[in-house]
C-alpha cells in the first residue's frame, strides 16, 4: 500500500467518523428535545415530593420527642399551624380574576383565621397552666 | 416583594414551625415554642400579602377576612372551658378541612392565580393533587363535625351501626376513586362538586360507628388528615410551606393515633370499623355474681389515706365529667400536709383526647412533676399504700393481663392492684367502656366509694380537714 492510498483511506475514515459524530449529535439533540417537556413536567413534582417526604421524616422525629403530658397542646398547635393553608386562601383572594374564586378564597381566609388565632391562643392558655412544683 | 424573598420567608416559617413542635418536648420550652409558631405564621401571612400581583382590593379583602376570623377565634379561645377542649379541637379540625375544600375550589375556578393552567384547562398533575386535597379536606370536615357533636354530647357517644355499613363505605370509596379518575380526565366542575359531596358523606359515615371512648384515636386521626389536606393543597398550588407544614402535622397526627391505638392494644382498623364495647354488656351482667364488694365511706378513705405514706391518684374520664380535678388537688394538698407522698398516674388513653388528663390536672394547679405516665409510675404501685382510682375502670383491669378471652386483653394497664389498698370512686357497679367486668372490685383489698366523683372527693376533703 503506497502512502497516497493510505492517506486517502485515512481521510475517508475521518470523513466517515465526522458523519457519524454529526449523526450522533443530531440524535442526541432529538432525544433531548423529546425528553425536555417530560423532564420539565416531572421535575417540579419530584422536587415537591422530595421536600414532602423529608418533611414527613422531620415531623416523625420531632413529634416522637414530644412529652406525652403535652399531647393536648401538640394537637392544638398542629391544628393552628395547619391553618397555614391561609397562604393558598390569600393568593386565591388577592390574585384571582374570577369572582367565584375570590369568594372561595375569602371564605377560606376567614375559616383559617379562626383557626390560627383560636389554635395558638388556646395552646398558650394550656401551656401557661403547666407549672413546676412549689 | 420578589419571589425569592417570599420563598425565603416561607422557608423561615417552616423552620419556625418545626421549632414550635420541638419546644413541646418539655413544658419549660413549650411556651417559647408556641411563640415561634405564631411568629412563623405571621411571617407566612405578611410574605404572601406582599407577593407580586396582589391587587389592592384583594389585600383589603384578605385583611377583612383575617380580622373577622381572627376576632372569632380569639373570643372562642378565651371563653372555652378547659373541659370542652376535645370538642374545640375537633371543631377546629373541621375548619381546616373546609378551608382546604374552598382553596381547592378557588384553584379550580382561577387556576391562573397559581400558575397551573387556565379555567377549564388545568394541568392533569394539578387536577390529581387538587382532587386529593379536596377529598381529604371534605372527609376531615364532615368527620370532625361528627366527632365534635359526639364529644360535645349533642349526639350520643354510642356507636351507630347498621347492616352492610362497611360494604356501603367500601362502595362509596370505590365510587369516589372513579369520580376522581373522571375529574382528572375531564377537569369537569360538576365532578369536582360531586367528589366534594361524596367525601362529605364518607367522612360522616366513617365516624358515626366509632364510640365515645375511642375518640382519642378519632381526634388524632382527623388531626393527621387536616395535615394531609394542607399538603394536598400545597401540591396543587405548588407551595413549599404548605407541603412542609402539612407533612409535619400529618406525621404528628399519625403518631398520636398510633400511640392511642397502642394504649388500647387495638389496631387502627379495629378502631375504625367501630362498634367497640356494644356487645359486652350482657357478659358483664352474667358475671356480676362474683361475690360481695366492700363498700367504704369517704371517712374510711380519709382515715386510710391520712395514715398512708404514699398515695397514687389514677384519674380517668369520669373525673373530667364530674369536673372533680380541682377538689382532687385539694385532697392531695391536705394529704401532703400530713406528710403523705402524692403522685398522679395517667394512662395514655385516659380521657377523650391525647393528654386530656394532663391538661385538666394542670388547670387545677397540679405541678406537672407530680404527674407520671404509665411506664414511669407502674413500678411504684407495689410500694404505694393507696391507689385512688377516680373515674377510671378499664385501664386498671387485670383481665388485660390474665384473660386472653377479654376484649381488652393485651392492653397496657396501670398496676393499681399491687397497691395495699385500692379505692374506686364510681357511680355504680356498671362496667366500663369495653363492657367487661373488673375483677378488682371484688378483691379484699379494694374498697368501692359509690357516688359522684366530685362529691365523694369533697367529702374526703371535709373528713381530712376535721
Interface residues (C-beta under 8 A of the other chain):
Chain A: X41 X44 X45 X48 X51 X52 X53 X55 X56 X58 X59 X60 X62 X63 X64 X65 X66 X67 X68 X69 X70 X71 X72 X73 X74 X75 X76 X77 X78 X79 X80 X81 X82 X83 X84 X85 X86 X87 X88 X89 X90 X91 X92 X93 X94 X95 X96 X97 X98 X100 X101 X102 X104 X105 X106 X107 X108 X109 X110 X111 X112 X113 X114 X115 X116 X117 X118 X119 X120 X121 X122 X123 X124 X125 X126 X127 X128 X129 X130 X131 X132 X133 X134
Chain B: X10 X13 X14 X17 X18 X20 X21 X22 X24 X25 X26 X27 X28 X30 X31 X33 X34 X37 X38 X40 X41 X44 X45 X48 X49 X51 X53 X54 X55 X58 X59 X61 X62 X65 X66 X67 X68 X69 X70 X71 X72 X73 X74 X76 X77 X78 X80 X82 X85 X88 X89 X92 X93 X95 X96 X98 X99 X100 X102 X103 X105 X106 X107 X109 X110 X112 X113 X114 X119 X125 X219 X220 X223 X226 X227 X229 X230 X231 X233 X234 X235 X236 X237 X238 X239 X240 X241 X242 X243 X244 X245 X246 X247 X248 X249 X250 X251 X252 X253 X255 X256 X259 X346 X348 X353 X354 X355 X356 X358 X359 X362 X363 X365 X367 X368 X369 X370 X371 X373
